[in-house]
Amino acid sequence: MAEELAQLEQLRASSRDLVTFLEQVCEEFDMIQGENEKALRIMENWAAVFQAAKGVARIQLAQDGLSGSFRRDAVTASTATPSDAKLDG
């Protein structure tokens, strides 16, 4: 009987250890879940940025020039005239 009681005490102690371990694992998983949710929000934000950038790129690449193009044709050195140089400074 004393041997069975000792085994039960040992089982109870090991059960406590197991519960403590599982609680720690649960806390770690909760922390990982929080980090994953934060990373998902960041990825969703970047996806929205990329979608907006694609929309702006479509506007800038409009071929008809009337589709709300924001692009301005810059004067390059090869197409600049002497009068352009005087205006620039």
HTML snippet that shows the backbone in 3Dmol.js (N, CA, C, O; Angstrom):
<script src="https://3Dmol.org/build/3Dmol-min.js"></script>
<div id="view" style="width:600px;height:400px;position:relative"></div>
<script>
const pdb = `
ATOM      1  N   MET A   1       0.817  -1.193   0.000  1.00  0.00           N
ATOM      2  CA  MET A   1       0.000   0.000   0.000  1.00  0.00           C
ATOM      3  C   MET A   1       0.863   1.262   0.000  1.00  0.00           C
ATOM      4  O   MET A   1       0.550   2.233  -0.688  1.00  0.00           O
ATOM      5  N   ALA A   2       1.942   1.244   0.767  1.00  0.00           N
ATOM      6  CA  ALA A   2       2.827   2.401   0.832  1.00  0.00           C
ATOM      7  C   ALA A   2       3.493   2.647  -0.518  1.00  0.00           C
ATOM      8  O   ALA A   2       3.732   3.788  -0.913  1.00  0.00           O
ATOM      9  N   GLU A   3       3.788   1.542  -1.221  1.00  0.00           N
ATOM     10  CA  GLU A   3       4.411   1.672  -2.545  1.00  0.00           C
ATOM     11  C   GLU A   3       3.443   2.321  -3.534  1.00  0.00           C
ATOM     12  O   GLU A   3       3.843   3.181  -4.319  1.00  0.00           O
ATOM     13  N   GLU A   4       2.183   1.917  -3.498  1.00  0.00           N
ATOM     14  CA  GLU A   4       1.166   2.515  -4.376  1.00  0.00           C
ATOM     15  C   GLU A   4       0.974   3.996  -4.062  1.00  0.00           C
ATOM     16  O   GLU A   4       0.818   4.815  -4.967  1.00  0.00           O
ATOM     17  N   LEU A   5       0.988   4.328  -2.784  1.00  0.00           N
ATOM     18  CA  LEU A   5       0.851   5.724  -2.374  1.00  0.00           C
ATOM     19  C   LEU A   5       2.036   6.556  -2.879  1.00  0.00           C
ATOM     20  O   LEU A   5       1.854   7.692  -3.317  1.00  0.00           O
ATOM     21  N   ALA A   6       3.226   6.003  -2.818  1.00  0.00           N
ATOM     22  CA  ALA A   6       4.417   6.702  -3.312  1.00  0.00           C
ATOM     23  C   ALA A   6       4.314   6.909  -4.823  1.00  0.00           C
ATOM     24  O   ALA A   6       4.686   7.967  -5.330  1.00  0.00           O
ATOM     25  N   GLN A   7       3.816   5.909  -5.541  1.00  0.00           N
ATOM     26  CA  GLN A   7       3.643   6.036  -6.993  1.00  0.00           C
ATOM     27  C   GLN A   7       2.604   7.103  -7.336  1.00  0.00           C
ATOM     28  O   GLN A   7       2.775   7.862  -8.290  1.00  0.00           O
ATOM     29  N   LEU A   8       1.527   7.155  -6.551  1.00  0.00           N
ATOM     30  CA  LEU A   8       0.505   8.177  -6.779  1.00  0.00           C
ATOM     31  C   LEU A   8       1.059   9.573  -6.516  1.00  0.00           C
ATOM     32  O   LEU A   8       0.757  10.509  -7.257  1.00  0.00           O
ATOM     33  N   GLU A   9       1.867   9.718  -5.467  1.00  0.00           N
ATOM     34  CA  GLU A   9       2.495  11.008  -5.177  1.00  0.00           C
ATOM     35  C   GLU A   9       3.419  11.423  -6.327  1.00  0.00           C
ATOM     36  O   GLU A   9       3.443  12.586  -6.730  1.00  0.00           O
ATOM     37  N   GLN A  10       4.170  10.461  -6.843  1.00  0.00           N
ATOM     38  CA  GLN A  10       5.064  10.738  -7.963  1.00  0.00           C
ATOM     39  C   GLN A  10       4.255  11.116  -9.206  1.00  0.00           C
ATOM     40  O   GLN A  10       4.642  12.019  -9.948  1.00  0.00           O
ATOM     41  N   LEU A  11       3.148  10.435  -9.430  1.00  0.00           N
ATOM     42  CA  LEU A  11       2.284  10.746 -10.570  1.00  0.00           C
ATOM     43  C   LEU A  11       1.705  12.151 -10.439  1.00  0.00           C
ATOM     44  O   LEU A  11       1.631  12.889 -11.421  1.00  0.00           O
ATOM     45  N   ARG A  12       1.298  12.518  -9.233  1.00  0.00           N
ATOM     46  CA  ARG A  12       0.749  13.854  -9.013  1.00  0.00           C
ATOM     47  C   ARG A  12       1.818  14.924  -9.269  1.00  0.00           C
ATOM     48  O   ARG A  12       1.535  15.954  -9.881  1.00  0.00           O
ATOM     49  N   ALA A  13       3.022  14.679  -8.807  1.00  0.00           N
ATOM     50  CA  ALA A  13       4.109  15.638  -9.014  1.00  0.00           C
ATOM     51  C   ALA A  13       4.442  15.770 -10.502  1.00  0.00           C
ATOM     52  O   ALA A  13       4.650  16.875 -11.004  1.00  0.00           O
ATOM     53  N   SER A  14       4.489  14.649 -11.190  1.00  0.00           N
ATOM     54  CA  SER A  14       4.799  14.714 -12.624  1.00  0.00           C
ATOM     55  C   SER A  14       3.645  15.349 -13.395  1.00  0.00           C
ATOM     56  O   SER A  14       3.864  15.997 -14.418  1.00  0.00           O
ATOM     57  N   SER A  15       2.426  15.168 -12.913  1.00  0.00           N
ATOM     58  CA  SER A  15       1.275  15.818 -13.549  1.00  0.00           C
ATOM     59  C   SER A  15       1.364  17.329 -13.388  1.00  0.00           C
ATOM     60  O   SER A  15       1.065  18.072 -14.323  1.00  0.00           O
ATOM     61  N   ARG A  16       1.774  17.788 -12.209  1.00  0.00           N
ATOM     62  CA  ARG A  16       1.966  19.227 -11.995  1.00  0.00           C
ATOM     63  C   ARG A  16       3.028  19.774 -12.941  1.00  0.00           C
ATOM     64  O   ARG A  16       2.863  20.843 -13.529  1.00  0.00           O
ATOM     65  N   ASP A  17       4.113  19.030 -13.078  1.00  0.00           N
ATOM     66  CA  ASP A  17       5.181  19.454 -13.988  1.00  0.00           C
ATOM     67  C   ASP A  17       4.664  19.534 -15.426  1.00  0.00           C
ATOM     68  O   ASP A  17       4.988  20.463 -16.167  1.00  0.00           O
ATOM     69  N   LEU A  18       3.865  18.552 -15.798  1.00  0.00           N
ATOM     70  CA  LEU A  18       3.310  18.536 -17.152  1.00  0.00           C
ATOM     71  C   LEU A  18       2.372  19.716 -17.371  1.00  0.00           C
ATOM     72  O   LEU A  18       2.417  20.351 -18.425  1.00  0.00           O
ATOM     73  N   VAL A  19       1.535  20.015 -16.404  1.00  0.00           N
ATOM     74  CA  VAL A  19       0.614  21.151 -16.514  1.00  0.00           C
ATOM     75  C   VAL A  19       1.401  22.456 -16.628  1.00  0.00           C
ATOM     76  O   VAL A  19       1.058  23.318 -17.437  1.00  0.00           O
ATOM     77  N   THR A  20       2.443  22.601 -15.830  1.00  0.00           N
ATOM     78  CA  THR A  20       3.284  23.805 -15.899  1.00  0.00           C
ATOM     79  C   THR A  20       3.920  23.932 -17.276  1.00  0.00           C
ATOM     80  O   THR A  20       3.926  25.013 -17.866  1.00  0.00           O
ATOM     81  N   PHE A  21       4.450  22.835 -17.782  1.00  0.00           N
ATOM     82  CA  PHE A  21       5.061  22.840 -19.107  1.00  0.00           C
ATOM     83  C   PHE A  21       4.043  23.223 -20.180  1.00  0.00           C
ATOM     84  O   PHE A  21       4.337  24.047 -21.047  1.00  0.00           O
ATOM     85  N   LEU A  22       2.859  22.637 -20.128  1.00  0.00           N
ATOM     86  CA  LEU A  22       1.827  22.925 -21.131  1.00  0.00           C
ATOM     87  C   LEU A  22       1.355  24.374 -21.054  1.00  0.00           C
ATOM     88  O   LEU A  22       1.054  24.981 -22.082  1.00  0.00           O
ATOM     89  N   GLU A  23       1.288  24.930 -19.855  1.00  0.00           N
ATOM     90  CA  GLU A  23       0.924  26.345 -19.718  1.00  0.00           C
ATOM     91  C   GLU A  23       1.983  27.245 -20.344  1.00  0.00           C
ATOM     92  O   GLU A  23       1.653  28.248 -20.977  1.00  0.00           O
ATOM     93  N   GLN A  24       3.253  26.890 -20.168  1.00  0.00           N
ATOM     94  CA  GLN A  24       4.330  27.668 -20.787  1.00  0.00           C
ATOM     95  C   GLN A  24       4.255  27.582 -22.310  1.00  0.00           C
ATOM     96  O   GLN A  24       4.431  28.583 -23.006  1.00  0.00           O
ATOM     97  N   VAL A  25       3.996  26.395 -22.814  1.00  0.00           N
ATOM     98  CA  VAL A  25       3.870  26.213 -24.263  1.00  0.00           C
ATOM     99  C   VAL A  25       2.691  27.021 -24.792  1.00  0.00           C
ATOM    100  O   VAL A  25       2.782  27.635 -25.855  1.00  0.00           O
ATOM    101  N   CYS A  26       1.600  27.019 -24.060  1.00  0.00           N
ATOM    102  CA  CYS A  26       0.420  27.788 -24.465  1.00  0.00           C
ATOM    103  C   CYS A  26       0.739  29.279 -24.516  1.00  0.00           C
ATOM    104  O   CYS A  26       0.324  29.968 -25.447  1.00  0.00           O
ATOM    105  N   GLU A  27       1.468  29.781 -23.528  1.00  0.00           N
ATOM    106  CA  GLU A  27       1.865  31.191 -23.517  1.00  0.00           C
ATOM    107  C   GLU A  27       2.758  31.513 -24.713  1.00  0.00           C
ATOM    108  O   GLU A  27       2.616  32.567 -25.333  1.00  0.00           O
ATOM    109  N   GLU A  28       3.677  30.602 -25.036  1.00  0.00           N
ATOM    110  CA  GLU A  28       4.546  30.817 -26.193  1.00  0.00           C
ATOM    111  C   GLU A  28       3.732  30.840 -27.483  1.00  0.00           C
ATOM    112  O   GLU A  28       3.969  31.678 -28.353  1.00  0.00           O
ATOM    113  N   PHE A  29       2.777  29.925 -27.609  1.00  0.00           N
ATOM    114  CA  PHE A  29       1.925  29.908 -28.801  1.00  0.00           C
ATOM    115  C   PHE A  29       1.084  31.173 -28.898  1.00  0.00           C
ATOM    116  O   PHE A  29       0.872  31.693 -29.993  1.00  0.00           O
ATOM    117  N   ASP A  30       0.605  31.670 -27.767  1.00  0.00           N
ATOM    118  CA  ASP A  30      -0.150  32.931 -27.775  1.00  0.00           C
ATOM    119  C   ASP A  30       0.724  34.085 -28.252  1.00  0.00           C
ATOM    120  O   ASP A  30       0.275  34.939 -29.016  1.00  0.00           O
ATOM    121  N   MET A  31       1.979  34.102 -27.793  1.00  0.00           N
ATOM    122  CA  MET A  31       2.906  35.144 -28.220  1.00  0.00           C
ATOM    123  C   MET A  31       3.183  35.029 -29.727  1.00  0.00           C
ATOM    124  O   MET A  31       3.194  36.033 -30.439  1.00  0.00           O
ATOM    125  N   ILE A  32       3.404  33.813 -30.198  1.00  0.00           N
ATOM    126  CA  ILE A  32       3.646  33.589 -31.626  1.00  0.00           C
ATOM    127  C   ILE A  32       2.422  33.986 -32.434  1.00  0.00           C
ATOM    128  O   ILE A  32       2.554  34.588 -33.500  1.00  0.00           O
ATOM    129  N   GLN A  33       1.240  33.660 -31.943  1.00  0.00           N
ATOM    130  CA  GLN A  33       0.006  34.033 -32.630  1.00  0.00           C
ATOM    131  C   GLN A  33      -0.111  35.551 -32.745  1.00  0.00           C
ATOM    132  O   GLN A  33      -0.506  36.071 -33.790  1.00  0.00           O
ATOM    133  N   GLY A  34       0.231  36.257 -31.673  1.00  0.00           N
ATOM    134  CA  GLY A  34       0.200  37.721 -31.710  1.00  0.00           C
ATOM    135  C   GLY A  34       1.173  38.276 -32.743  1.00  0.00           C
ATOM    136  O   GLY A  34       0.842  39.208 -33.475  1.00  0.00           O
ATOM    137  N   GLU A  35       2.369  37.704 -32.802  1.00  0.00           N
ATOM    138  CA  GLU A  35       3.354  38.143 -33.794  1.00  0.00           C
ATOM    139  C   GLU A  35       2.872  37.841 -35.207  1.00  0.00           C
ATOM    140  O   GLU A  35       3.060  38.650 -36.116  1.00  0.00           O
ATOM    141  N   ASN A  36       2.250  36.677 -35.395  1.00  0.00           N
ATOM    142  CA  ASN A  36       1.720  36.326 -36.714  1.00  0.00           C
ATOM    143  C   ASN A  36       0.616  37.285 -37.143  1.00  0.00           C
ATOM    144  O   ASN A  36       0.560  37.685 -38.306  1.00  0.00           O
ATOM    145  N   GLU A  37      -0.258  37.655 -36.218  1.00  0.00           N
ATOM    146  CA  GLU A  37      -1.326  38.595 -36.546  1.00  0.00           C
ATOM    147  C   GLU A  37      -0.758  39.962 -36.905  1.00  0.00           C
ATOM    148  O   GLU A  37      -1.248  40.625 -37.819  1.00  0.00           O
ATOM    149  N   LYS A  38       0.285  40.383 -36.178  1.00  0.00           N
ATOM    150  CA  LYS A  38       0.939  41.657 -36.478  1.00  0.00           C
ATOM    151  C   LYS A  38       1.579  41.601 -37.871  1.00  0.00           C
ATOM    152  O   LYS A  38       1.463  42.545 -38.653  1.00  0.00           O
ATOM    153  N   ALA A  39       2.251  40.493 -38.170  1.00  0.00           N
ATOM    154  CA  ALA A  39       2.885  40.333 -39.481  1.00  0.00           C
ATOM    155  C   ALA A  39       1.835  40.311 -40.590  1.00  0.00           C
ATOM    156  O   ALA A  39       2.064  40.859 -41.668  1.00  0.00           O
ATOM    157  N   LEU A  40       0.693  39.685 -40.335  1.00  0.00           N
ATOM    158  CA  LEU A  40      -0.378  39.657 -41.330  1.00  0.00           C
ATOM    159  C   LEU A  40      -0.893  41.059 -41.610  1.00  0.00           C
ATOM    160  O   LEU A  40      -1.127  41.409 -42.767  1.00  0.00           O
ATOM    161  N   ARG A  41      -1.073  41.866 -40.572  1.00  0.00           N
ATOM    162  CA  ARG A  41      -1.519  43.253 -40.778  1.00  0.00           C
ATOM    163  C   ARG A  41      -0.496  44.040 -41.595  1.00  0.00           C
ATOM    164  O   ARG A  41      -0.866  44.829 -42.464  1.00  0.00           O
ATOM    165  N   ILE A  42       0.785  43.827 -41.315  1.00  0.00           N
ATOM    166  CA  ILE A  42       1.833  44.513 -42.074  1.00  0.00           C
ATOM    167  C   ILE A  42       1.786  44.084 -43.536  1.00  0.00           C
ATOM    168  O   ILE A  42       1.890  44.920 -44.433  1.00  0.00           O
ATOM    169  N   MET A  43       1.630  42.786 -43.779  1.00  0.00           N
ATOM    170  CA  MET A  43       1.560  42.292 -45.159  1.00  0.00           C
ATOM    171  C   MET A  43       0.337  42.844 -45.874  1.00  0.00           C
ATOM    172  O   MET A  43       0.415  43.192 -47.052  1.00  0.00           O
ATOM    173  N   GLU A  44      -0.792  42.929 -45.176  1.00  0.00           N
ATOM    174  CA  GLU A  44      -1.992  43.501 -45.788  1.00  0.00           C
ATOM    175  C   GLU A  44      -1.772  44.973 -46.125  1.00  0.00           C
ATOM    176  O   GLU A  44      -2.225  45.445 -47.168  1.00  0.00           O
ATOM    177  N   ASN A  45      -1.077  45.703 -45.248  1.00  0.00           N
ATOM    178  CA  ASN A  45      -0.773  47.110 -45.532  1.00  0.00           C
ATOM    179  C   ASN A  45       0.120  47.238 -46.756  1.00  0.00           C
ATOM    180  O   ASN A  45      -0.110  48.099 -47.605  1.00  0.00           O
ATOM    181  N   TRP A  46       1.139  46.387 -46.853  1.00  0.00           N
ATOM    182  CA  TRP A  46       2.019  46.440 -48.021  1.00  0.00           C
ATOM    183  C   TRP A  46       1.267  46.053 -49.288  1.00  0.00           C
ATOM    184  O   TRP A  46       1.510  46.626 -50.350  1.00  0.00           O
ATOM    185  N   ALA A  47       0.360  45.093 -49.190  1.00  0.00           N
ATOM    186  CA  ALA A  47      -0.434  44.720 -50.363  1.00  0.00           C
ATOM    187  C   ALA A  47      -1.251  45.912 -50.839  1.00  0.00           C
ATOM    188  O   ALA A  47      -1.380  46.134 -52.042  1.00  0.00           O
ATOM    189  N   ALA A  48      -1.802  46.675 -49.912  1.00  0.00           N
ATOM    190  CA  ALA A  48      -2.566  47.869 -50.285  1.00  0.00           C
ATOM    191  C   ALA A  48      -1.650  48.907 -50.929  1.00  0.00           C
ATOM    192  O   ALA A  48      -2.046  49.570 -51.888  1.00  0.00           O
ATOM    193  N   VAL A  49      -0.429  49.052 -50.410  1.00  0.00           N
ATOM    194  CA  VAL A  49       0.530  49.993 -51.005  1.00  0.00           C
ATOM    195  C   VAL A  49       0.860  49.568 -52.424  1.00  0.00           C
ATOM    196  O   VAL A  49       0.897  50.405 -53.326  1.00  0.00           O
ATOM    197  N   PHE A  50       1.101  48.278 -52.636  1.00  0.00           N
ATOM    198  CA  PHE A  50       1.429  47.795 -53.982  1.00  0.00           C
ATOM    199  C   PHE A  50       0.255  47.984 -54.935  1.00  0.00           C
ATOM    200  O   PHE A  50       0.453  48.347 -56.095  1.00  0.00           O
ATOM    201  N   GLN A  51      -0.964  47.741 -54.458  1.00  0.00           N
ATOM    202  CA  GLN A  51      -2.138  47.957 -55.309  1.00  0.00           C
ATOM    203  C   GLN A  51      -2.248  49.423 -55.700  1.00  0.00           C
ATOM    204  O   GLN A  51      -2.534  49.739 -56.854  1.00  0.00           O
ATOM    205  N   ALA A  52      -2.025  50.312 -54.752  1.00  0.00           N
ATOM    206  CA  ALA A  52      -2.088  51.746 -55.053  1.00  0.00           C
ATOM    207  C   ALA A  52      -0.993  52.127 -56.038  1.00  0.00           C
ATOM    208  O   ALA A  52      -1.226  52.917 -56.952  1.00  0.00           O
ATOM    209  N   ALA A  53       0.201  51.570 -55.856  1.00  0.00           N
ATOM    210  CA  ALA A  53       1.310  51.873 -56.765  1.00  0.00           C
ATOM    211  C   ALA A  53       1.007  51.367 -58.168  1.00  0.00           C
ATOM    212  O   ALA A  53       1.344  52.028 -59.150  1.00  0.00           O
ATOM    213  N   LYS A  54       0.376  50.203 -58.273  1.00  0.00           N
ATOM    214  CA  LYS A  54       0.014  49.686 -59.597  1.00  0.00           C
ATOM    215  C   LYS A  54      -1.006  50.600 -60.263  1.00  0.00           C
ATOM    216  O   LYS A  54      -0.948  50.825 -61.472  1.00  0.00           O
ATOM    217  N   GLY A  55      -1.940  51.125 -59.476  1.00  0.00           N
ATOM    218  CA  GLY A  55      -2.936  52.043 -60.025  1.00  0.00           C
ATOM    219  C   GLY A  55      -2.292  53.317 -60.522  1.00  0.00           C
ATOM    220  O   GLY A  55      -2.655  53.815 -61.588  1.00  0.00           O
ATOM    221  N   VAL A  56      -1.342  53.858 -59.774  1.00  0.00           N
ATOM    222  CA  VAL A  56      -0.636  55.070 -60.195  1.00  0.00           C
ATOM    223  C   VAL A  56       0.178  54.777 -61.444  1.00  0.00           C
ATOM    224  O   VAL A  56       0.229  55.597 -62.360  1.00  0.00           O
ATOM    225  N   ALA A  57       0.816  53.612 -61.486  1.00  0.00           N
ATOM    226  CA  ALA A  57       1.609  53.252 -62.665  1.00  0.00           C
ATOM    227  C   ALA A  57       0.717  53.164 -63.896  1.00  0.00           C
ATOM    228  O   ALA A  57       1.121  53.579 -64.982  1.00  0.00           O
ATOM    229  N   ARG A  58      -0.493  52.627 -63.742  1.00  0.00           N
ATOM    230  CA  ARG A  58      -1.416  52.552 -64.883  1.00  0.00           C
ATOM    231  C   ARG A  58      -1.783  53.948 -65.359  1.00  0.00           C
ATOM    232  O   ARG A  58      -1.876  54.194 -66.561  1.00  0.00           O
ATOM    233  N   ILE A  59      -1.991  54.859 -64.422  1.00  0.00           N
ATOM    234  CA  ILE A  59      -2.332  56.236 -64.803  1.00  0.00           C
ATOM    235  C   ILE A  59      -1.158  56.868 -65.535  1.00  0.00           C
ATOM    236  O   ILE A  59      -1.343  57.536 -66.553  1.00  0.00           O
ATOM    237  N   GLN A  60       0.044  56.661 -65.023  1.00  0.00           N
ATOM    238  CA  GLN A  60       1.218  57.275 -65.633  1.00  0.00           C
ATOM    239  C   GLN A  60       1.518  56.691 -67.004  1.00  0.00           C
ATOM    240  O   GLN A  60       2.072  57.380 -67.860  1.00  0.00           O
ATOM    241  N   LEU A  61       1.166  55.447 -67.222  1.00  0.00           N
ATOM    242  CA  LEU A  61       1.461  54.792 -68.490  1.00  0.00           C
ATOM    243  C   LEU A  61       0.323  54.911 -69.495  1.00  0.00           C
ATOM    244  O   LEU A  61       0.361  54.262 -70.540  1.00  0.00           O
ATOM    245  N   ALA A  62      -0.678  55.716 -69.208  1.00  0.00           N
ATOM    246  CA  ALA A  62      -1.798  55.886 -70.137  1.00  0.00           C
ATOM    247  C   ALA A  62      -1.263  56.424 -71.462  1.00  0.00           C
ATOM    248  O   ALA A  62      -0.533  57.415 -71.481  1.00  0.00           O
ATOM    249  N   GLN A  63      -1.624  55.776 -72.564  1.00  0.00           N
ATOM    250  CA  GLN A  63      -1.084  56.120 -73.874  1.00  0.00           C
ATOM    251  C   GLN A  63      -1.762  57.327 -74.502  1.00  0.00           C
ATOM    252  O   GLN A  63      -1.131  58.050 -75.272  1.00  0.00           O
ATOM    253  N   ASP A  64      -3.020  57.560 -74.195  1.00  0.00           N
ATOM    254  CA  ASP A  64      -3.744  58.636 -74.872  1.00  0.00           C
ATOM    255  C   ASP A  64      -3.402  60.020 -74.333  1.00  0.00           C
ATOM    256  O   ASP A  64      -3.741  61.022 -74.963  1.00  0.00           O
ATOM    257  N   GLY A  65      -2.745  60.096 -73.191  1.00  0.00           N
ATOM    258  CA  GLY A  65      -2.376  61.382 -72.626  1.00  0.00           C
ATOM    259  C   GLY A  65      -3.548  62.124 -72.011  1.00  0.00           C
ATOM    260  O   GLY A  65      -3.367  63.205 -71.451  1.00  0.00           O
ATOM    261  N   LEU A  66      -4.725  61.572 -72.104  1.00  0.00           N
ATOM    262  CA  LEU A  66      -5.920  62.229 -71.581  1.00  0.00           C
ATOM    263  C   LEU A  66      -6.501  61.494 -70.380  1.00  0.00           C
ATOM    264  O   LEU A  66      -7.473  61.957 -69.783  1.00  0.00           O
ATOM    265  N   SER A  67      -5.924  60.371 -70.027  1.00  0.00           N
ATOM    266  CA  SER A  67      -6.494  59.528 -68.978  1.00  0.00           C
ATOM    267  C   SER A  67      -6.013  59.917 -67.592  1.00  0.00           C
ATOM    268  O   SER A  67      -5.841  59.056 -66.729  1.00  0.00           O
ATOM    269  N   GLY A  68      -5.799  61.181 -67.376  1.00  0.00           N
ATOM    270  CA  GLY A  68      -5.371  61.621 -66.053  1.00  0.00           C
ATOM    271  C   GLY A  68      -3.906  61.368 -65.812  1.00  0.00           C
ATOM    272  O   GLY A  68      -3.491  61.141 -64.675  1.00  0.00           O
ATOM    273  N   SER A  69      -3.112  61.405 -66.869  1.00  0.00           N
ATOM    274  CA  SER A  69      -1.686  61.153 -66.725  1.00  0.00           C
ATOM    275  C   SER A  69      -1.038  62.230 -65.871  1.00  0.00           C
ATOM    276  O   SER A  69      -1.202  63.422 -66.133  1.00  0.00           O
ATOM    277  N   PHE A  70      -0.303  61.809 -64.850  1.00  0.00           N
ATOM    278  CA  PHE A  70       0.398  62.741 -63.982  1.00  0.00           C
ATOM    279  C   PHE A  70       1.827  62.965 -64.449  1.00  0.00           C
ATOM    280  O   PHE A  70       2.543  63.797 -63.891  1.00  0.00           O
ATOM    281  N   ARG A  71       2.239  62.237 -65.456  1.00  0.00           N
ATOM    282  CA  ARG A  71       3.620  62.287 -65.907  1.00  0.00           C
ATOM    283  C   ARG A  71       3.891  63.587 -66.640  1.00  0.00           C
ATOM    284  O   ARG A  71       3.098  64.016 -67.478  1.00  0.00           O
ATOM    285  N   ARG A  72       5.004  64.203 -66.324  1.00  0.00           N
ATOM    286  CA  ARG A  72       5.422  65.405 -67.036  1.00  0.00           C
ATOM    287  C   ARG A  72       6.667  65.054 -67.821  1.00  0.00           C
ATOM    288  O   ARG A  72       7.578  64.411 -67.299  1.00  0.00           O
ATOM    289  N   ASP A  73       6.707  65.469 -69.057  1.00  0.00           N
ATOM    290  CA  ASP A  73       7.875  65.187 -69.877  1.00  0.00           C
ATOM    291  C   ASP A  73       8.989  66.131 -69.472  1.00  0.00           C
ATOM    292  O   ASP A  73       8.867  67.348 -69.610  1.00  0.00           O
ATOM    293  N   ALA A  74      10.059  65.574 -68.979  1.00  0.00           N
ATOM    294  CA  ALA A  74      11.196  66.381 -68.550  1.00  0.00           C
ATOM    295  C   ALA A  74      12.039  66.740 -69.761  1.00  0.00           C
ATOM    296  O   ALA A  74      12.143  65.961 -70.708  1.00  0.00           O
ATOM    297  N   VAL A  75      12.631  67.901 -69.727  1.00  0.00           N
ATOM    298  CA  VAL A  75      13.529  68.323 -70.791  1.00  0.00           C
ATOM    299  C   VAL A  75      14.865  67.663 -70.529  1.00  0.00           C
ATOM    300  O   VAL A  75      15.467  67.855 -69.473  1.00  0.00           O
ATOM    301  N   THR A  76      15.327  66.884 -71.497  1.00  0.00           N
ATOM    302  CA  THR A  76      16.609  66.205 -71.337  1.00  0.00           C
ATOM    303  C   THR A  76      17.697  67.027 -71.989  1.00  0.00           C
ATOM    304  O   THR A  76      17.414  67.964 -72.735  1.00  0.00           O
ATOM    305  N   ALA A  77      18.928  66.683 -71.712  1.00  0.00           N
ATOM    306  CA  ALA A  77      20.063  67.432 -72.258  1.00  0.00           C
ATOM    307  C   ALA A  77      20.103  67.335 -73.776  1.00  0.00           C
ATOM    308  O   ALA A  77      20.518  68.285 -74.439  1.00  0.00           O
ATOM    309  N   SER A  78      19.679  66.203 -74.342  1.00  0.00           N
ATOM    310  CA  SER A  78      19.741  66.034 -75.794  1.00  0.00           C
ATOM    311  C   SER A  78      18.669  66.851 -76.505  1.00  0.00           C
ATOM    312  O   SER A  78      18.854  67.209 -77.668  1.00  0.00           O
ATOM    313  N   THR A  79      17.560  67.156 -75.849  1.00  0.00           N
ATOM    314  CA  THR A  79      16.491  67.918 -76.490  1.00  0.00           C
ATOM    315  C   THR A  79      16.447  69.360 -76.033  1.00  0.00           C
ATOM    316  O   THR A  79      15.631  70.140 -76.523  1.00  0.00           O
ATOM    317  N   ALA A  80      17.309  69.726 -75.108  1.00  0.00           N
ATOM    318  CA  ALA A  80      17.300  71.095 -74.589  1.00  0.00           C
ATOM    319  C   ALA A  80      17.852  72.050 -75.632  1.00  0.00           C
ATOM    320  O   ALA A  80      18.796  71.726 -76.353  1.00  0.00           O
ATOM    321  N   THR A  81      17.261  73.214 -75.702  1.00  0.00           N
ATOM    322  CA  THR A  81      17.722  74.256 -76.616  1.00  0.00           C
ATOM    323  C   THR A  81      18.494  75.285 -75.816  1.00  0.00           C
ATOM    324  O   THR A  81      18.390  75.318 -74.590  1.00  0.00           O
ATOM    325  N   PRO A  82      19.264  76.123 -76.484  1.00  0.00           N
ATOM    326  CA  PRO A  82      19.993  77.162 -75.740  1.00  0.00           C
ATOM    327  C   PRO A  82      19.060  78.073 -74.958  1.00  0.00           C
ATOM    328  O   PRO A  82      19.436  78.567 -73.895  1.00  0.00           O
ATOM    329  N   SER A  83      17.861  78.304 -75.457  1.00  0.00           N
ATOM    330  CA  SER A  83      16.934  79.160 -74.711  1.00  0.00           C
ATOM    331  C   SER A  83      16.476  78.482 -73.427  1.00  0.00           C
ATOM    332  O   SER A  83      16.222  79.154 -72.427  1.00  0.00           O
ATOM    333  N   ASP A  84      16.365  77.122 -73.447  1.00  0.00           N
ATOM    334  CA  ASP A  84      16.020  76.388 -72.225  1.00  0.00           C
ATOM    335  C   ASP A  84      17.110  76.555 -71.175  1.00  0.00           C
ATOM    336  O   ASP A  84      16.819  76.676 -69.985  1.00  0.00           O
ATOM    337  N   ALA A  85      18.348  76.563 -71.607  1.00  0.00           N
ATOM    338  CA  ALA A  85      19.461  76.706 -70.668  1.00  0.00           C
ATOM    339  C   ALA A  85      19.436  78.071 -70.011  1.00  0.00           C
ATOM    340  O   ALA A  85      19.748  78.198 -68.827  1.00  0.00           O
ATOM    341  N   LYS A  86      19.064  79.100 -70.772  1.00  0.00           N
ATOM    342  CA  LYS A  86      19.003  80.445 -70.202  1.00  0.00           C
ATOM    343  C   LYS A  86      17.900  80.539 -69.156  1.00  0.00           C
ATOM    344  O   LYS A  86      18.046  81.234 -68.150  1.00  0.00           O
ATOM    345  N   LEU A  87      16.786  79.829 -69.400  1.00  0.00           N
ATOM    346  CA  LEU A  87      15.676  79.871 -68.451  1.00  0.00           C
ATOM    347  C   LEU A  87      16.029  79.156 -67.152  1.00  0.00           C
ATOM    348  O   LEU A  87      15.589  79.555 -66.074  1.00  0.00           O
ATOM    349  N   ASP A  88      16.825  78.097 -67.265  1.00  0.00           N
ATOM    350  CA  ASP A  88      17.174  77.313 -66.080  1.00  0.00           C
ATOM    351  C   ASP A  88      18.154  78.037 -65.178  1.00  0.00           C
ATOM    352  O   ASP A  88      18.252  77.697 -63.999  1.00  0.00           O
ATOM    353  N   GLY A  89      18.862  78.993 -65.669  1.00  0.00           N
ATOM    354  CA  GLY A  89      19.759  79.686 -64.765  1.00  0.00           C
ATOM    355  C   GLY A  89      21.004  79.999 -65.443  1.00  0.00           C
ATOM    356  O   GLY A  89      21.902  80.590 -64.843  1.00  0.00           O
TER     357      GLY A  89
END
`;
const viewer = $3Dmol.createViewer("view");
viewer.addModel(pdb, "pdb");
viewer.setStyle({}, {cartoon: {color: "spectrum"}});
viewer.zoomTo();
viewer.render();
</script>
